[in-house]
Amino acid sequence: MSADSRHGLIIEDEMLIALEIEAHLRHLGFLSFDIADSPQEALILARGHRPDLITADYRILEGTGPQAVEAILTEIGVLPVIYVTGNVDMVRGLGFPVVEKPIVYAALEAAVDAATP
């Protein structure tokens, strides 16, 4: 898959942060995005357009990012995931790169490089 066709799923319930993540990922070559604020919406969006990368906050509406990620990975299969959160201790042992809020672009770029082939 070419870099200019990559699709990101941003699981974040704070729209300004979701848009910040989108802007950073766009700079890294992602072209299209879905933004979900709950585990249920994230799964629906992932079903509709398989993401090439998922970013997820820990605390979101009606659940957690890890709940959303688990549901997506269980149904869709292995996908690159990055947690972007202020609750790093809650996601550190889950086996995916973690970027702490406030977001530092270089940290997000390194996490994308580590998570994506």
Number of C-alpha atoms within 10 A of each C-alpha: 6 7 11 12 12 19 21 26 25 28 30 28 19 13 12 10 17 23 15 13 20 22 12 18 24 17 12 16 14 20 15 16 21 19 21 25 24 20 25 16 16 26 21 12 18 21 13 10 14 18 22 20 21 26 27 30 29 22 20 20 16 11 14 18 28 20 17 24 23 14 16 24 15 10 12 14 10 9 15 18 25 24 27 29 22 17 16 16 10 12 20 13 10 10 9 15 22 25 27 15 13 10 16 11 15 11 14 23 16 12 19 21 12 14 16 12 7
